[in-house]
Amino acid sequence: MPVPHRPRPRRALPVALALLLPTAGALVAPAVAYADDGPTVRLPVMRSQLTDEANCVDKAGPVATTLPWEQQSLDLARTWQFADGAGVTVAVVDTGVSTAAPALSGRVTAVGLAGTDCVGHGSFVATLVAAAPRKGIGFQGVAPRARVVGVRGTDKRGKATPESVAEGIRSAVDAHAGVIEVSPALSATSKTLDDAVAYAARHDALIVAAAVPDSSPTGSALHAGDEPPPPRDYWPAASPGVLSVLDLDVKGERAKDAYLPLRADLAAPGEGVIGNGPTGKGHFIGSGASLAAAYTAGAAALLRSASPDLDAEDVARRLMSTAYPADVPRLDPYAAVTTIGDTAAHPAAAADHQAPVSLPKDIQGAKATHRALIAAAAGFGLVIAVAWAAAILPRGRARHWRPARR
């Protein structure tokens, strides 16, 4: 489905309903995570907005020690051999980023009042991007040495407008952020917001935005026979030059009642993922496209750290061109960081590289083809090895953290 207002080439195909509308069992905001070989761990849910009556989030949940499924699926441990985000600043346009968050200690600056975070969502997003490693804890951010700029793009309770997001984007650019994560997905744009997006592009700042709002439109699962909401654009994700990201769960699916975009550039883990809040060392669990945008922003920081000569458009193009083929390509940080031009820097490792999310059976062949083409371009005869790996690798690789089962 063509989108004439986007001038740059786009690899993502229109979002297919078959991908976006899986079984009704997919979870939007699970409150329980569990380890395959351990006891159930109950984590508080991190929400993107607070009601007027709700108290600020000021208490962390229990500490989750096991490696999260999302980090395993993105193969971050291998990617960190080549880049860790050092030298890159990522702005988070959200509810603020607490300067007291232990996981970000010493690496957070805030614009205005954004150093406090009543909702906690901006701090949660920032830890997905850049949380430092801790001994005995599996969770850490995608780019653990990146610096973070907290920018308020909402009011104190988490409600956003085109004007508040525009102000946040401009503040992020003025703070010299190379990557700007924007959590709100708005149903309308404005000249002020469009101008802010253009301002970021002129200053070589890559905006990574949620393709859809985090909350489900119905607030609960659809009943049998109900129709999902029709696909539509949300902003600033639909703006030219913005990298738009969709969320997936541990099975590579989305909730049945989730919002649908007309299209998205990338998909990344975003359903039932864990991170830290504004205070304390414990963890929360959250869901939504803004969290997938956080993972993608972290991957962009890794790429800008490894290849500082790439401009914002180059970074977006690399992330899309190295993603796993699908109706919405699946983020692959390792391939993005280790690719030089169109050639994999370490193709020998590609044969056993598992998909960043569980791919449906009908695109397993596409995954094998993608890896085979990268290997062939580098001059290594790994086509057979790649096809073999794709055939035998189980869809449900061993993951210690999963969304709750109902």
C-alpha positions in Angstrom: 0.0 0.0 0.0 1.8 3.2 -1.1 2.1 6.1 1.2 2.8 9.1 -1.0 3.7 11.5 1.8 6.8 9.5 2.7 9.6 10.5 0.3 12.3 8.0 1.4 12.4 4.4 0.3 10.5 2.1 2.7 11.1 -1.6 3.0 8.1 -2.4 5.1 5.1 -3.8 3.4 1.5 -2.9 4.5 0.8 -4.4 7.8 -1.0 -7.7 7.3 -4.0 -8.5 9.5 -2.8 -12.1 9.6 0.3 -11.0 11.4 -1.4 -8.4 13.6 -4.4 -10.4 14.7 -3.3 -13.7 16.3 -5.1 -15.8 18.9 -7.1 -14.1 21.5 -4.7 -15.4 24.2 -2.0 -12.8 23.3 -1.5 -10.5 26.3 -1.5 -6.7 26.3 -0.1 -6.0 29.8 0.7 -9.1 31.8 1.3 -8.7 35.5 3.2 -12.0 35.9 6.4 -13.3 34.5 7.9 -16.6 35.1 11.2 -18.5 34.7 11.0 -21.9 33.0 13.1 -23.5 35.7 12.0 -21.3 38.6 9.1 -20.0 40.6 6.6 -17.5 39.3 7.6 -13.9 39.8 4.9 -11.3 40.0 5.8 -7.9 38.8 3.8 -4.7 38.9 2.5 -3.4 35.5 4.1 -0.2 34.1 1.4 1.9 32.4 1.8 4.8 30.1 -0.7 7.1 31.8 -2.1 7.5 35.3 -5.7 8.3 36.2 -6.4 11.5 38.1 -6.8 9.5 41.3 -3.7 7.3 41.0 -0.6 8.0 43.0 2.8 8.5 41.5 4.8 5.4 40.8 7.4 5.5 43.6 7.9 1.8 44.6 9.7 -0.8 42.6 8.6 -4.3 42.3 10.7 -7.4 43.1 14.0 -8.0 41.5 13.9 -10.3 38.4 17.3 -12.1 38.1 16.8 -14.3 35.0 17.7 -13.2 31.5 14.6 -11.7 29.9 13.2 -13.4 26.8 13.5 -10.1 24.8 17.3 -9.8 25.3 17.7 -13.4 24.3 15.6 -13.0 21.2 17.5 -9.9 20.1 20.8 -11.7 20.6 22.2 -8.7 22.4 25.1 -10.6 24.2 26.8 -11.1 20.8 26.0 -7.6 19.6 27.8 -6.1 22.6 31.0 -7.6 21.4 31.0 -4.9 18.7 29.1 -1.9 20.3 27.7 -0.8 23.6 26.3 2.7 22.8 29.3 4.6 24.1 29.4 8.1 22.8 25.8 8.3 21.8 23.0 10.3 23.5 19.4 9.0 23.3 16.5 11.3 24.2 13.3 9.8 25.6 10.3 11.9 24.9 7.8 10.6 27.4 6.7 11.3 30.9 10.2 12.2 32.0 13.2 10.2 33.1 14.0 10.1 36.8 17.6 11.2 37.5 17.3 9.0 40.6 16.9 5.7 38.6 19.8 3.5 39.8 20.0 1.6 36.5 20.9 4.9 34.7 23.1 6.4 37.5 25.4 9.1 36.2 24.1 8.9 32.6 20.9 10.9 32.8 20.4 14.6 32.1 16.9 16.2 32.1 15.4 19.1 30.3 13.4 21.3 32.6 11.2 19.3 35.0 11.7 16.0 33.2 14.1 14.7 35.8 11.1 13.7 37.9 8.7 11.0 36.6 5.4 10.6 38.3 4.0 8.0 35.8 7.3 6.1 35.6 6.8 5.1 32.0 9.6 7.4 30.6 12.0 5.9 33.1 11.0 2.4 32.2 11.5 3.2 28.5 14.9 4.7 29.3 16.1 1.6 31.1 15.1 -0.6 28.1 17.4 1.7 26.1 20.3 2.1 28.4 20.2 0.3 31.8 23.6 -0.6 33.1 24.4 -4.3 33.8 24.2 -5.4 37.4 25.9 -8.5 38.9 23.4 -11.4 39.3 20.7 -9.6 37.2 19.9 -10.7 33.6 18.2 -7.5 32.5 20.1 -4.6 31.1 19.5 -2.0 28.4 20.2 -2.4 24.7 22.9 0.3 24.7 24.2 0.1 28.3 26.8 2.8 27.9 24.7 5.3 26.0 23.7 8.6 27.7 20.0 9.5 28.2 18.3 12.9 28.0 14.9 12.9 29.7 12.4 15.1 27.9 8.8 15.7 29.0 6.5 15.0 26.0 3.3 14.7 28.1 1.7 16.3 31.1 2.4 15.0 34.6 -0.1 12.1 34.2 1.1 11.0 30.8 -1.4 12.7 28.4 0.3 13.9 25.2 -0.7 16.5 22.6 0.9 17.3 19.2 2.3 20.5 20.8 3.7 18.8 23.9 5.4 16.1 21.7 6.7 18.8 19.3 8.2 20.7 22.2 9.8 17.5 23.5 11.4 16.7 20.1 12.8 20.2 19.8 14.2 20.0 23.3 15.8 16.7 22.5 17.5 18.1 19.3 18.8 21.1 21.3 20.2 18.7 23.8 22.3 17.1 21.0 20.6 13.7 21.0 21.6 11.5 18.1 18.6 9.3 18.6 15.1 10.4 19.8 12.7 7.9 21.1 9.1 9.2 21.1 6.6 7.1 23.1 3.2 8.9 22.4 1.3 7.9 19.2 -1.2 10.6 18.4 -4.4 10.4 16.4 -3.6 13.7 14.7 -0.6 15.8 13.8 -0.2 19.6 13.6 2.1 22.1 11.8 4.0 22.5 15.1 4.7 18.7 15.3 5.5 18.5 11.6 8.0 21.3 11.9 9.6 19.7 15.0 10.1 16.5 13.0 11.7 18.4 10.2 13.9 20.2 12.7 15.2 16.9 14.0 16.0 15.7 10.4 17.9 18.9 9.7 20.1 18.3 12.8 20.8 14.6 11.9 18.7 13.2 14.8 16.9 10.0 14.1 13.4 9.8 15.5 12.2 6.4 16.5 8.4 6.4 17.3 5.7 4.0 18.4 3.6 3.1 15.4 0.4 2.8 17.5 -0.7 3.8 21.0 0.2 1.5 23.8 -3.3 0.8 25.3 -5.8 -1.3 23.5 -8.8 0.5 22.0 -11.3 -1.7 23.8 -9.5 -2.1 27.1 -10.2 -5.9 27.0 -9.9 -8.8 24.5 -12.3 -8.8 21.6 -15.2 -11.3 21.7 -15.6 -13.9 19.1 -16.9 -12.3 15.9 -15.9 -8.8 16.9 -14.0 -6.8 14.2 -10.7 -5.2 15.1 -10.3 -1.4 14.8 -9.4 -0.4 11.3 -5.8 0.4 10.5 -4.8 4.1 10.5 -1.9 6.4 10.8 -0.6 7.8 14.1 1.9 10.6 14.6 4.8 11.3 14.7 5.4 7.7 13.5 3.6 8.5 10.2 5.7 11.6 9.5 8.3 11.5 6.8 11.8 10.5 8.1 10.5 8.9 11.3 11.3 5.2 12.0 8.0 3.7 13.1 8.0 0.5 15.2 5.4 -2.1 16.1 5.4 -4.3 19.2 5.4 -8.1 19.3 5.2 -10.7 22.1 7.4 -13.7 22.8 5.6 -15.7 20.0 6.0 -12.9 17.4 2.3 -12.0 17.7 0.2 -9.1 18.9 -2.9 -8.8 21.1 -6.2 -9.4 19.2 -7.6 -6.0 20.2 -4.4 -4.0 19.6 -4.4 -0.9 17.6 -3.4 -1.3 13.9 -1.2 1.0 11.9 -1.5 1.4 8.1 2.2 0.4 8.0 5.3 0.2 10.1 9.0 0.1 9.4 10.1 -2.4 12.0 8.7 -4.8 14.6 10.5 -5.5 17.9 9.8 -7.0 21.3 7.2 -4.9 23.2 4.7 -7.2 24.9 5.4 -8.5 28.3 8.9 -7.0 28.7 10.7 -6.1 31.9 12.5 -3.0 32.9 13.2 -0.7 35.9 11.1 2.2 37.2 11.9 5.7 38.4 13.3 4.5 41.8 14.7 1.4 43.3 16.4 -1.7 41.9 13.3 -3.8 41.3 11.5 -4.4 38.1 8.2 -3.8 36.3 6.6 -5.5 33.4 5.0 -3.5 30.5 3.6 -3.8 27.0 3.2 -1.5 24.0 4.7 -0.2 20.8 6.6 2.5 22.8 8.6 -0.3 24.4 9.4 -1.8 20.9 10.5 1.7 19.9 12.8 1.8 23.0 14.5 -1.4 21.9 14.8 0.0 18.3 16.2 3.3 19.6 18.7 1.3 21.6 19.7 -0.6 18.5 20.1 2.7 16.7 22.4 3.9 19.5 24.5 0.7 19.1 24.8 1.4 15.4 25.7 5.0 15.7 28.3 4.0 18.3 29.8 1.4 16.1 29.6 3.5 12.9 29.7 7.1 13.8 30.1 8.1 10.2 26.5 7.1 9.4 23.9 9.8 9.4 20.4 9.4 10.7 18.9 8.3 7.3 21.8 5.8 6.9 21.0 4.4 10.4 17.3 4.0 9.6 18.1 2.3 6.3 20.6 -0.1 7.9 18.2 -1.1 10.6 15.5 -1.9 8.0 17.8 -3.5 5.4 19.3 -5.9 7.9 16.0 -6.9 9.6 14.4 -10.3 9.2 12.0 -10.3 6.3 8.3 -10.3 7.2 5.2 -8.1 6.5 6.8 -5.9 9.2 10.5 -6.6 9.2 11.8 -7.9 12.6 14.6 -5.9 14.3 18.1 -7.6 14.2 20.6 -5.5 16.1 23.5 -8.0 15.5 23.1 -7.9 11.7 22.8 -4.1 11.7 25.9 -3.6 13.8 28.1 -6.2 12.0 27.1 -5.3 8.4 29.3 -3.1 6.3 27.4 -1.7 3.4 25.3 -4.7 2.2 27.8 -7.3 3.4 27.9 -9.0 6.7 31.1 -8.4 8.6 30.9 -11.8 10.3 28.9 -14.0 8.1 30.1 -17.2 9.7 28.1 -16.4 12.7 24.9 -15.9 10.7 24.3 -19.6 10.2 23.4 -20.1 13.9 21.9 -16.7 14.6 18.3 -17.2 15.8 15.4 -14.9 14.9 14.8 -11.9 17.1 11.2 -13.1 17.6 9.5 -16.4 17.0 8.7 -16.3 13.3 5.5 -17.9 11.9 6.1 -21.0 9.9 5.2 -19.4 6.7 8.2 -17.0 6.8 10.8 -19.4 8.0 12.0 -19.8 4.4 12.3 -16.0 4.2 14.5 -16.0 7.2 16.8 -18.6 5.6 16.9 -16.7 2.3 17.8 -13.5 4.1 20.7 -15.1 5.9 21.9 -16.9 2.8 22.0 -13.7 0.8 24.1 -11.9 3.4 26.5 -14.8 3.5 26.8 -15.0 -0.3 27.4 -11.3 -0.6 30.4 -11.7 1.7 31.8 -14.4 -0.5 31.2 -17.3 1.9 29.3 -20.4 0.8 26.9 -20.7 3.7 23.6 -21.1 1.8 23.2 -24.7 2.8 24.2 -24.1 6.4 21.7 -21.2 6.7 18.9 -23.3 5.2 19.8 -26.2 7.6 19.8 -23.9 10.6 16.5 -22.4 9.7 15.0 -25.8 9.3 16.1 -27.3 12.6 16.0 -24.3 15.0 12.8 -24.6 17.1 10.3 -21.8 17.0 10.1 -21.6 20.7 13.8 -21.2 21.7 14.4 -21.7 25.5 13.5 -18.4 27.1 13.5 -17.8 30.8 11.1 -14.9 30.8 7.7 -15.1 29.2 4.4 -13.2 29.5 1.9 -14.7 32.0 -0.4 -17.4 30.9 -4.1 -17.0 31.6 
